[in-house]
């Protein structure tokens, strides 16, 4: 019984740890633009960024500035 509980807790923690990027994007400078233009987009694999780029002329100034900045916290793929 304890093993099942521990497994469930670890699985839940893994799911929560996998989602911070999507949460950060939805609360950052582009949050209102994502809600307006990309509310039906599934998070991950750059889909929010691609959606925002497709609506670039309609975005808020804060979101445009954010998209232009390099993201040092993201790792490069080799």
KERO-164869 format. One line per 3 residues: number of its first residue (from 1); their letters; for each residue x, y, z of N, C-alpha, C, O, CB. Coordinates in Angstrom, 2 decimals, always signed. Glycine has a CB too. Example, Ala and Ser with C-alpha at 12.3 -4.5 7.8 and 13.67 -1.06 7.14 Angstrom:
BEGIN
1 = AS = +13.19:-5.69:+7.80:+12.30:-4.50:+7.80:+13.20:-3.30:+7.80:+14.24:-3.32:+8.46:+11.31:-4.47:+9.05 ~ +12.85:-2.25:+7.08:+13.67:-1.06:+7.14:+12.90:+0.03:+7.87:+13.41:+1.14:+8.04:+14.08:-0.60:+5.72 .
//
This chain:
BEGIN
1 = XXX = +0.82:-1.19:+0.00:+0.00:+0.00:+0.00:+0.87:+1.26:+0.00:+0.58:+2.22:-0.72:-0.93:-0.01:+1.20 ~ +1.93:+1.25:+0.81:+2.83:+2.39:+0.89:+3.56:+2.58:-0.43:+3.80:+3.71:-0.86:+3.84:+2.21:+2.04 ~ +3.92:+1.48:-1.09:+4.61:+1.56:-2.37:+3.72:+2.23:-3.42:+4.21:+3.03:-4.22:+5.04:+0.16:-2.84 .
4 = XXX = +2.45:+1.91:-3.43:+1.52:+2.52:-4.39:+1.39:+4.02:-4.13:+1.38:+4.82:-5.06:+0.13:+1.85:-4.32 ~ +1.28:+4.38:-2.85:+1.17:+5.80:-2.50:+2.42:+6.56:-2.91:+2.33:+7.65:-3.48:+0.92:+5.96:-1.00 ~ +3.59:+5.97:-2.63:+4.85:+6.60:-2.98:+4.98:+6.75:-4.49:+5.41:+7.80:-4.97:+6.03:+5.79:-2.42 .
7 = XXX = +4.62:+5.73:-5.23:+4.66:+5.78:-6.69:+3.74:+6.89:-7.20:+4.14:+7.66:-8.08:+4.26:+4.43:-7.29 ~ +2.54:+6.98:-6.67:+1.60:+8.03:-7.08:+2.13:+9.42:-6.78:+1.98:+10.33:-7.59:+0.26:+7.83:-6.40 ~ +2.74:+9.58:-5.62:+3.30:+10.88:-5.24:+4.45:+11.26:-6.17:+4.53:+12.41:-6.60:+3.79:+10.85:-3.78 .
10 = XXX = +5.32:+10.31:-6.48:+6.43:+10.59:-7.39:+5.95:+10.91:-8.81:+6.48:+11.80:-9.46:+7.39:+9.41:-7.42 ~ +4.95:+10.19:-9.26:+4.39:+10.44:-10.58:+3.77:+11.83:-10.64:+3.95:+12.57:-11.61:+3.35:+9.37:-10.95 ~ +3.03:+12.19:-9.60:+2.43:+13.52:-9.53:+3.48:+14.62:-9.53:+3.32:+15.64:-10.19:+1.56:+13.64:-8.28 .
13 = XXX = +4.56:+14.41:-8.79:+5.65:+15.39:-8.75:+6.31:+15.54:-10.11:+6.68:+16.65:-10.50:+6.68:+15.00:-7.71 ~ +6.46:+14.45:-10.83:+7.06:+14.51:-12.17:+6.20:+15.32:-13.12:+6.72:+16.10:-13.92:+7.27:+13.10:-12.72 ~ +4.91:+15.14:-13.05:+3.99:+15.89:-13.91:+4.06:+17.38:-13.58:+4.10:+18.21:-14.49:+2.54:+15.37:-13.76 .
16 = XXX = +4.08:+17.71:-12.31:+4.15:+19.11:-11.90:+5.46:+19.74:-12.32:+5.48:+20.90:-12.73:+3.97:+19.24:-10.38 ~ +6.56:+19.01:-12.24:+7.86:+19.54:-12.61:+8.01:+19.72:-14.12:+8.84:+20.52:-14.56:+8.95:+18.64:-12.10 ~ +7.25:+18.99:-14.89:+7.35:+19.09:-16.35:+6.61:+20.29:-16.91:+6.81:+20.65:-18.07:+6.82:+17.84:-16.99 .
19 = XXX = +5.77:+20.92:-16.13:+4.91:+21.98:-16.65:+5.35:+23.42:-16.38:+4.64:+24.32:-16.83:+3.59:+21.81:-16.10 ~ +6.46:+23.73:-15.70:+6.74:+25.12:-15.35:+6.87:+26.05:-16.54:+6.47:+27.21:-16.44:+7.96:+25.18:-14.56 ~ +7.42:+25.60:-17.65:+7.58:+26.49:-18.80:+6.24:+26.99:-19.30:+6.08:+28.18:-19.57:+8.32:+25.79:-19.92 .
22 = XXX = +5.30:+26.12:-19.43:+3.98:+26.53:-19.89:+3.34:+27.51:-18.91:+2.71:+28.48:-19.32:+3.07:+25.32:-20.09 ~ +3.51:+27.26:-17.61:+2.94:+28.16:-16.60:+3.61:+29.52:-16.68:+2.94:+30.55:-16.58:+3.10:+27.56:-15.19 ~ +4.95:+29.53:-16.85:+5.68:+30.79:-16.92:+5.26:+31.61:-18.13:+5.11:+32.83:-18.03:+7.19:+30.53:-16.96 .
25 = XXX = +5.07:+30.97:-19.25:+4.66:+31.66:-20.46:+3.28:+32.27:-20.27:+3.03:+33.40:-20.69:+4.66:+30.71:-21.66 ~ +2.38:+31.53:-19.65:+1.02:+32.02:-19.47:+0.91:+33.12:-18.42:-0.14:+33.75:-18.30:+0.12:+30.87:-19.09 ~ +1.98:+33.37:-17.65:+1.94:+34.44:-16.66:+2.90:+35.56:-17.00:+2.96:+36.54:-16.25:+2.27:+33.89:-15.29 .
28 = XXX = +3.65:+35.47:-18.08:+4.64:+36.47:-18.45:+4.04:+37.61:-19.25:+2.82:+37.79:-19.28:+5.75:+35.83:-19.23 ~ +4.90:+38.38:-19.91:+4.45:+39.55:-20.66:+3.55:+39.23:-21.84:+2.88:+40.12:-22.37:+5.64:+40.31:-21.14 ~ +3.51:+37.99:-22.26:+2.67:+37.61:-23.40:+1.39:+36.90:-22.98:+0.64:+36.41:-23.83:+3.46:+36.71:-24.34 .
31 = XXX = +1.12:+36.85:-21.69:-0.03:+36.09:-21.19:-1.35:+36.52:-21.82:-2.13:+35.67:-22.25:-0.12:+36.23:-19.68 ~ -1.60:+37.82:-21.89:-2.87:+38.27:-22.46:-2.94:+38.01:-23.96:-4.01:+37.73:-24.50:-3.07:+39.77:-22.19 ~ -1.79:+38.09:-24.63:-1.75:+37.81:-26.07:-1.98:+36.32:-26.34:-2.66:+35.96:-27.30:-0.40:+38.25:-26.67 .
34 = XXX = -1.42:+35.47:-25.49:-1.64:+34.03:-25.64:-3.11:+33.70:-25.43:-3.69:+32.91:-26.17:-0.77:+33.23:-24.65 ~ -3.70:+34.31:-24.41:-5.13:+34.08:-24.14:-5.99:+34.55:-25.31:-6.98:+33.92:-25.66:-5.55:+34.79:-22.84 ~ -5.60:+35.66:-25.90:-6.39:+36.24:-26.99:-6.22:+35.49:-28.31:-7.21:+35.20:-28.99:-5.99:+37.70:-27.18 .
37 = XXX = -4.97:+35.17:-28.68:-4.70:+34.61:-30.01:-4.41:+33.11:-30.01:-4.61:+32.44:-31.02:-3.55:+35.33:-30.62 ~ -3.93:+32.58:-28.89:-3.41:+31.20:-28.89:-4.05:+30.34:-27.81:-3.44:+29.36:-27.37:-1.91:+31.21:-28.70 ~ -5.25:+30.67:-27.38:-5.89:+29.94:-26.28:-6.13:+28.46:-26.58:-6.26:+27.66:-25.65:-7.20:+30.59:-25.94 .
40 = XXX = -6.20:+28.09:-27.85:-6.46:+26.70:-28.20:-5.18:+25.93:-28.57:-5.26:+24.78:-29.00:-7.42:+26.64:-29.35 ~ -4.02:+26.56:-28.39:-2.75:+25.94:-28.74:-2.26:+25.07:-27.59:-2.31:+25.48:-26.43:-1.69:+27.01:-29.09 ~ -1.80:+23.88:-27.91:-1.26:+22.96:-26.90:+0.16:+23.40:-26.54:+0.98:+23.59:-27.44:-1.27:+21.48:-27.42 .
43 = XXX = +0.47:+23.57:-25.25:+1.81:+24.02:-24.85:+2.90:+23.03:-25.22:+2.67:+21.82:-25.29:+1.83:+24.27:-23.35 ~ +4.09:+23.56:-25.45:+5.26:+22.73:-25.70:+5.75:+22.79:-27.13:+5.00:+23.15:-28.05:+4.96:+21.31:-25.35 ~ +7.02:+22.43:-27.30:+7.67:+22.34:-28.61:+7.57:+23.64:-29.40:+7.52:+23.61:-30.63:+7.05:+21.21:-29.40 .
46 = XXX = +7.55:+24.78:-28.71:+7.57:+26.07:-29.39:+6.25:+26.49:-30.03:+6.22:+27.42:-30.83:+8.60:+26.06:-30.43 ~ +5.17:+25.79:-29.69:+3.88:+26.10:-30.32:+3.35:+27.48:-29.93:+2.77:+28.17:-30.77:+2.86:+25.05:-29.96 ~ +3.54:+27.89:-28.66:+3.10:+29.23:-28.27:+3.88:+30.29:-29.05:+3.30:+31.24:-29.58:+3.29:+29.44:-26.74 .
49 = XXX = +5.18:+30.13:-29.12:+6.03:+31.09:-29.82:+5.63:+31.17:-31.29:+5.55:+32.26:-31.85:+7.51:+30.72:-29.69 ~ +5.38:+30.03:-31.92:+4.98:+30.02:-33.33:+3.64:+30.73:-33.52:+3.45:+31.47:-34.48:+4.89:+28.57:-33.86 ~ +2.72:+30.51:-32.60:+1.42:+31.16:-32.67:+1.57:+32.68:-32.51:+0.96:+33.45:-33.24:+0.48:+30.60:-31.58 .
52 = XXX = +2.39:+33.08:-31.54:+2.60:+34.51:-31.31:+3.27:+35.16:-32.52:+2.92:+36.27:-32.90:+3.44:+34.74:-30.05 ~ +4.22:+34.47:-33.13:+4.88:+35.00:-34.33:+3.88:+35.15:-35.47:+3.99:+36.08:-36.27:+6.05:+34.07:-34.76 ~ +2.92:+34.25:-35.56:+1.89:+34.33:-36.61:+1.00:+35.56:-36.41:+0.40:+36.06:-37.37:+1.03:+33.06:-36.62 .
55 = XXX = +0.90:+36.04:-35.17:+0.07:+37.21:-34.85:+0.93:+38.41:-34.46:+0.47:+39.31:-33.76:-0.91:+36.87:-33.70 ~ +2.16:+38.43:-34.92:+3.14:+39.43:-34.49:+2.66:+40.88:-34.62:+2.92:+41.70:-33.74:+4.41:+39.25:-35.27 ~ +1.98:+41.19:-35.69:+1.53:+42.57:-35.90:+0.42:+42.99:-34.94:+0.15:+44.18:-34.79:+1.05:+42.75:-37.33 .
58 = XXX = -0.21:+42.02:-34.29:-1.33:+42.30:-33.39:-0.94:+42.25:-31.90:-1.77:+42.54:-31.04:-2.45:+41.33:-33.64 ~ +0.30:+41.89:-31.60:+0.73:+41.68:-30.21:+0.94:+42.99:-29.46:+1.16:+44.04:-30.06:+2.00:+40.87:-30.19 ~ +0.87:+42.90:-28.13:+1.17:+44.05:-27.28:+2.66:+44.38:-27.39:+3.47:+43.51:-27.73:+0.78:+43.76:-25.80 .
61 = XXX = +3.01:+45.61:-27.09:+4.41:+46.03:-27.16:+5.29:+45.22:-26.21:+6.42:+44.87:-26.55:+4.53:+47.52:-26.84 ~ +4.78:+44.94:-25.02:+5.55:+44.17:-24.03:+5.85:+42.76:-24.55:+6.95:+42.24:-24.35:+4.79:+44.09:-22.69 ~ +4.88:+42.16:-25.19:+5.09:+40.81:-25.73:+6.07:+40.84:-26.90:+6.94:+39.97:-27.01:+3.75:+40.19:-26.18 .
64 = XXX = +5.94:+41.83:-27.78:+6.88:+41.95:-28.90:+8.31:+42.08:-28.39:+9.22:+41.43:-28.90:+6.53:+43.17:-29.79 ~ +8.51:+42.92:-27.37:+9.83:+43.11:-26.80:+10.35:+41.81:-26.19:+11.52:+41.46:-26.37:+9.80:+44.22:-25.73 ~ +9.49:+41.10:-25.50:+9.88:+39.83:-24.88:+10.31:+38.81:-25.95:+11.29:+38.09:-25.75:+8.70:+39.26:-24.06 .
67 = XXX = +9.61:+38.75:-27.05:+9.94:+37.80:-28.11:+11.25:+38.15:-28.80:+11.92:+37.27:-29.35:+8.82:+37.73:-29.14 ~ +11.63:+39.42:-28.79:+12.88:+39.84:-29.42:+14.10:+39.54:-28.56:+15.21:+39.41:-29.08:+12.83:+41.32:-29.74 ~ +13.91:+39.44:-27.24:+15.03:+39.21:-26.32:+15.52:+37.77:-26.42:+14.73:+36.84:-26.53:+14.62:+39.53:-24.89 .
70 = XXX = +16.86:+37.61:-26.36:+17.38:+36.23:-26.32:+17.04:+35.60:-24.96:+17.07:+36.28:-23.94:+18.92:+36.20:-26.57 ~ +16.74:+34.34:-24.97:+16.37:+33.64:-23.74:+17.55:+32.83:-23.26:+17.77:+31.70:-23.70:+15.14:+32.72:-23.95 ~ +18.32:+33.41:-22.33:+19.54:+32.78:-21.83:+19.25:+31.55:-20.98:+20.10:+30.67:-20.84:+20.34:+33.77:-21.03 .
73 = XXX = +18.02:+31.48:-20.39:+17.69:+30.37:-19.51:+17.39:+29.08:-20.27:+17.34:+28.01:-19.68:+16.51:+30.73:-18.65 ~ +17.20:+29.20:-21.58:+16.86:+28.01:-22.37:+18.15:+27.39:-22.91:+19.05:+28.10:-23.35:+15.89:+28.37:-23.54 ~ +18.22:+26.06:-22.86:+19.40:+25.37:-23.35:+19.35:+25.25:-24.87:+18.29:+25.12:-25.47:+19.51:+23.98:-22.71 .
76 = XXX = +20.53:+25.31:-25.47:+20.64:+25.10:-26.91:+20.65:+23.62:-27.21:+21.20:+22.82:-26.46:+21.91:+25.76:-27.47 ~ +20.04:+23.26:-28.31:+20.11:+21.86:-28.76:+21.39:+21.70:-29.57:+21.74:+22.56:-30.38:+18.85:+21.46:-29.61 ~ +22.06:+20.61:-29.33:+23.32:+20.37:-30.05:+23.15:+19.37:-31.14:+24.11:+19.06:-31.84:+24.40:+19.89:-29.11 .
//
